[in-house]
Amino acid sequence: MPDTVINLKDWQARFIRSETRYPALVGGWGIGKDLCSIARGMMLSDKYPNNLGMIARLEATDLADSTIKDFESYTGLKVNSHRNATLSNGSEIMFRHLEELTENNLNNMNLGWVTLIQADEIETDSIFIKATGRLRRCHKTCERALMILSGKTPPQDLLCTCYQSGFISANVNAEDWICKLWGSPELGIQGTLEDAELIEARTHDNADVLPAAYIKSLEEVKRSRPEMYDRYVLNSRKVTSDKFVVLSMGLLNGVVNWTPPVMPDQTMEKRITVCDPAEGDTNLDDDTGEGGGDETVIYDFINGKISDQEIYNDYKLMDTVGRVQAHAKLNGSTLICVDKIGVGAGVYARLEEIYEGDEKMKIYGFDSRLTPPNGIEEETYANYKTYAWFKARDKFFIPRLCSLPDDPILKRQLAGIRYRYTSGGKGGKYILESKKKMKRILGCSPDRADAYIMGLDAVDQANYTTPKVKTGGAWVHPRFRQAARV
């Protein structure tokens, strides 16, 4: 690749050229964190022939769609099918995501350097500690190695003094494990990690190389999401994660027992039944993130309001299918929505079989993994589940198109769901925190909250119908409801 001259900012140069064993670059959006991590890794691989380095990320998608593509673009090197890249001097760079970095896999590594990109997405320091425990590659430049190469036997107390390095790049995330290890001048915290250096920068420190439109867009972030601006632009750890909730308790209280307006006119309704099946497992450590949890929840909706519900700590496929059918019939639902991930897949498939060819019933499988609709939504939200939550959030504002029962458990779950901003393959978008993390925070699986948001999403998928009321074997129009004996 042709030589490219990059004029480094002071903080970028300090990080890339740091001689400490554990440097960290922690800063706002757009300061070149990924570029600097890759540049430092390349420098160490180029300096020491036959070196072995590793670039790690939390998500496999981000690793493939962002980090590897950036690496190939910056360096001109190609990453092979095993996700390794080789330099002309024999040095090798591995690309791995955290699901691959088990104890056994790490035990087989003898690294010269390792970096965690977007390290703030990782919840604990365990991976970093384990990975840096494999930093023991000898570059054949130390006195011990030179003695061995010359045929001499080095003394037992003469150890390898070759340089290895573990480094990270990250956004700030309140008092997380990064703050614990590297400290925070802002919070007056002294880091516990020895031979470490913390380098910080704000977005505006790099404003001269960022697009003018991007800098202007930050003003809208400052206005509409001040907590996000303070954390991701101003690089402030004073913004705690509990500020990043989709629905505030104030919004929720504003729709308790509220009767939402009917659109487009008062004689039309949308009736749906939604089910979020769960295995009834209360073990918080045994969850894949979707489909498992504490409660199976069935809600019936009329427009944006729950009209009936059934919540139980059990799951049997056909029993749940039967309960959903019964609810749909009693509610007069024209759409049934089921979480089709995990245990819900069986319920969804069976209901599709039962209602195949039924023009009056639509079976809607809620798939959190899908991308949002094309356009600004796809550019803003990382997956359909995040999109559905923020779309539901709009309904809590005037004219308030939704309603909540006075259920403290449902309200607590709804008010507890957090989001974050992610970069990389998901393109710098909003994404909800994982269900596994939310279970630890809430002390239970947010099944009621998930079912409620799925219900609001399903209401948007349903068609308007003219409601009918049964009286003495006859059906009457809703305008005569008050005179009808149901």
N, C-alpha and C positions, 0 to 999 in steps of 0.2 A: 504494500500500500504506500502511496506517495507520502513523504514526510508532511506532517501538518503541524503548524505552530499554534499552540494554545497559550494565550496569556492568562496565567493563573492569578486569581485573587489571593490575597495574603492567607486567608483561612484555608483555601484549597491547597496551596503550596505547603503550608504547615502540616496538613493531614497527610498528603501524599508522601512527603519527605521525612515525616516524623521518625526519629530514631528510638522512640520508646517502643516497648513491646506491644502495648495495647492502646493505640490511638482510637478515638471515636469522633466522628463528624456528626453533630446533632444540629439540625437547623430547619428553617422554614422551607416552604415550597420554592422550587426553581433555583436552588443554590448549587446544583450540580452534584448532589450526594452520590448518585449511582455512578456518574462519570468518574468521580474521584476515587471511589472504591475500586472500580475496574482499573484505573490508572495506577493506583498503588500496587494492586496485585500484579499487573504487567511489569511494573518496575522491579519487583522482587523476583519475578520469574525470569526476567531478562538478566538481572544482576548475578543470579546464582544458577548456573547450568544444571540441568536435571532436577530442578526444584519441582515440588508438588504442591499446588495450591487448590483451594476449594472456595467457590462462591455459592452461598446457600441463601434460600428464601423460604418463607413460610409456605406459600402456595405453589403447586406444580404449574398452574396456569400462568401465574405471574413470572415464574422462572422461564417458561418457554416463550411466552408472548412478549415479554418485556426485557428481562435481564439478558437472555441469550441473544436476542435481536440487537440490543444496544451494544453488547460486547462485539458482535460481528461487525456492526457498523463502525464502531470506534477503532477497532484494531485491524480489520481486514482479514482476521483469522476465521476459520470455519469450525463450528462445533459439530462433532460427528454424531452418529446415531446413539452412541453410548453416553452422550452429553459430556464429552471431553474435547479439549482443544490442545494442540501441541505446538510449541514454539520451535524455531530452527535449532536452538541450543539444547533440545531435549527436555526442556521443562514442560510440565503438563498441568493444565487447569481443569478441574472437575466442576460440574454444575449440578447441584443437588437441592432437593426440597426437603422439608423437615420430616415428612413421613418416612423418608428413606434413611434418616440419620438415627437409626436405632443404636443401642449400646454395642451390638455385635458388629454392625457396619463400621462404627468408629474405631473399634478395636483393631480393625485391619488396616487402618490408615497411619501413615508416617509423614506428617505434613510439615511443610516449610512455612506456609501461611494459610489463614482461613479468614473469610469475611462474611458477615451476615448483613445483607442488604435489606433495608426497611426493617431493621431489627425491632422497632417499636410494635410491629404486628405480632411479635412473639411474646407470650405471656410470662414466661419465667426465664431465669438465667441458666437453666439446666443444659440446654443445647450449647450455649456459648462455653460454659465451663467444661463440658465433655469434649467439645471440639478443640479447645485450646489445650486440653490435656494430651492431645495427639501432636502438639507442636514440638517435635524432637528430631527433625530431619537435619542430618549433618551435611554441610555443603563442601566438606573436604578442605575447608580453609582454616580450621582451628589447629592449634598446636598438637592436640591429640591425633587428629586425622593425618597431619603431616608426618608425625612420627611413624604411624602405621604404614603410610605410603612409602616411607624410606626403609621399611623393614625392621624398625625398632619397636619394642614393646613399651607402651606408655605406662607410667605409674597408675595404680588403681584410683588414686585420688585426683588424677588429671582428667577433668570432664570436658565434654564438647562445649565450646563457647560460641558456636555459630549462631547467627541471628535468625530467629523465627518470630512471626508476628501474627496476632489475632486482632482484627479490627472490625468496626461496625460503622454503618451510616444509618441515621434514623431521624424521625420527627420526634419532638418532645411529647411526652405522655404522662404528665403529672409526676408523682413519685413512684415510678416503675422501677424495674430491676436495673435499667440503664442508669437511672438517677442514683440508685444505691451503689453501683459499682464505680461510676465516674464522677458522681457528685453533681451539684448544681450551685453555681455562684448566686443565682437568682434567689434560691431558697436557703442559702447558707448551709448547704449540705456538703460535707467532705466525703469524697468517694472512698470506698474500702479497697479498691483494686490498686495494687502496687505497680510501678513502672507503667503508668497509664497517663494519657493526655487527652483532655476534653477540648475540642474545637467547636465553637458555636457560631452561627450566622443567621441573620434574618433575611427574609425575601428581598427587602429593599436594598440590602447590601449588594445584591446582584442585579439591580434594576436596569443598569445601563446596557445589559446584554439580553434582557427579556423583551418580548414584543410590547409595544405601547398599549395595544388592546388588552393584553393580559394584565398589565399593571392597572389599567382603568377598571377592569372587571373586579379587581380586589376591593374596590370601593363598595360594590354591591354586596360582596361577602361581608364586609365590615358592617353594612347596614342591616342585612337580613340574618346573618349568622355571626354575631359578635364573638361568641365563644370560639368559633372556628377560626375567625380572623386572628384572635389573640394567640391561639395555639399554633396554627400552621403558617401564619405570616409573621407575627411578632415573636414567635418561638418562646412562648411563655408557659412554664410549668405550673403556674398558678391556676390554670383552668383545669379543673378535675373532670374525670370521665362522667360523673353524674350530671354534668351540664349537657352532655350529648345524648339527650333522650328525645325520641320522636314526639311523644305526647306528654305534655306536662299535666300534672294533677289538676291545674286550673282549667285546662281545656276539657278534661274528662268530667269534672264536676258541673261544667256548664251544660252538659247534655244528659245528666241523670234524670230519668223519667220524662224526658223531653219528647214531644210528639213532632216528628219532622214533617215538613210540608210535603205534600204529594205532588209529583210532577208527572206529566204536564198538566193534568187537571184532577180534581178531587174524586172522580169516578174511576180512576185507574190505579192499579196496584202492581207491585212486583212481590211475589211470594217465592221464597227459596228455603231449602234446608241444607245446612252445612254440617260436615262431620270431620273432626280431626281425631282419627283413631290413635290410641296409645296402648302400649303393652302392659301398662300398670306397674312398670318397674320404677321403684323409687331410689335406685342406686345412682347417685349423681355422677359417679366416676365411670359408669358403663353406658355411654351414649355416643352414638355416631354423629349427632348433630341434628338429624331430622328423623321424624317418624317415631321415635321412642320417647317415653315420658311417663307421667303419673296418671293422667286422666284421659278417658275417652270423652269427647265433648260433642254433643249434638245441639245445634241451635236452629230454631226456625225464625225466619225473618219475614216481616211484612214491611216492604220498603227498607228503610235503614234502622228498623227497630226490632229487637228480639221479642217474638210473640210467645215462644215456648222453648224449653230447654230440657236436656237430660245429660247429666254428668255422672260418670261412674268409674270406679277404679278396676276395670277389667277389660279384656278384649278377647272375643271369640269371633272369628270371621263371619259366620252365618248369623250369629246372634246380633252382631252390629249391623249387618246388612238388613236384617228384619226390623230392627229398631228404626233405622233410617227410613225404610219404606213406610213404616207406620206413621212416623212424624210427617213425612212428605204428604201422605194421604190426608191426615187430619188438618194439616196446614193449607192444603190446596196448592202445594208448591208445583211450579212448572220447571224448576231447575234444582238439581241436587249437586252440591259441590263437595268433593272429597279431596283431602290431601293425598296425592297419588305417589308420594315418596315413602319408602320404608313399608311399614305394616299397612298403610293406607292403600298400597298398590292392589292388594287382593280385594279390598272392599270396592274400589273403583272398577276393577275388571268385572267383578260379579254384577254390580249394578248396571254396567254397560250391557252385559248379556241379558239381564232381566228386562231392561227397557229398550232393547234393540227394536227398531221399527216403530216405537211409540212417538208419534209426532207431538204429543202434548207434554212430553218430559225430555229435558236435556240433561245429560250427565256431564259435568264440568270437572275435570281433574286439575287441581291447583298444583302447579309445578314450580317450586321456588327457584329452581336452577335456571329457568329460561331467561333469555334476555328480555328487557322491557320493549314496549312498542317502539318502532323506528322514530327517529327524530330526537327532540331534546331530552325525552325520557331515557332513551338508550345512551345518550351522552352523559347523563347525570347519575344514573343508578347502576350498580354493578350487576344486579340480578332482579328477577321479577318480584321476589319477596320484598326486597327493599323498596322497589317501586310501589308495590301494593300498600305498604305501610305509609309511605309519604303521600300517596294518593288518598288513602283513608284519612290522613291528618287534615287534608283540606276540608273534609266534610264536618269537622268539628267547629269550623268558623261559621259565622253568620252567612247564609240563612240556616245553618246547622241541619245538615241532611242526614244525621244519624242520631241514635239515642242509646243510652246505657241503662241497664237495670242497676239498682242499688246493690251491687255485688262487690264487696270490698276486695275479694280475691282477684276478680277480673280487673278492677281498677288498678290494683297494685301491680299486676303483671303488665298491663298496658303502659303504665307510667314508668316501668322499670327497663323497658327495652331500649338499648343504646345503639348508637351508630358511630361510625368513624369514617374517616376519609382515607381512601387507599390509592396508591399510585401503581404504576406498573401495567401489567397486562389488562387490568380492569380500568385503566385509563384515568386515574384520578377521580374516582366517583364515590358517592355515598354507598356504604355497605353496612348492614346490620351486624352487630357482634354475633358470634356463633351461638347456637342454642346451648352448646356445652358450657360456654362462659356465662350465659344468662342464667342457666340452672344453678351455677355456683353462687351467683349474686342474689338471685331470688330465693334460693333454697328449694326450688321445685321447677318442674318444666312449665314453661309459659303456655300450656295447652289452651286455656280459655282465651288468652289474648290472641294466639294464632288463629283459633277458630273464629273469633270475632272479626279479625281483619280479613280472613278468607271470606267470611260472609258478606262484608261490605264490598269486596271485590266481585263476589258472585252476583250481588244485586245489580251491579253494572253490566253483567253479562246476560241477565235475564230480560225477557220481553214484558212489556206492560200487558196486563189482562184486566178484563172487567170482573170485579169480584162478585160472587154470588153467595146468597145466604139461603140455607135450607129451612123451610118451615112447613110442617105437616106433609112432607113428601114432595113439596113443590119448591122451585127455586125462584127467588125474587131479586130484583135489581137493588143495589146498595142504597139507593135513595129512600127505599122503604124499609131499611133495616130496623129503625126504631119501632116500627109496628110489627115486625116479624118476631115470631117465637122460634128461637134457634134450637 
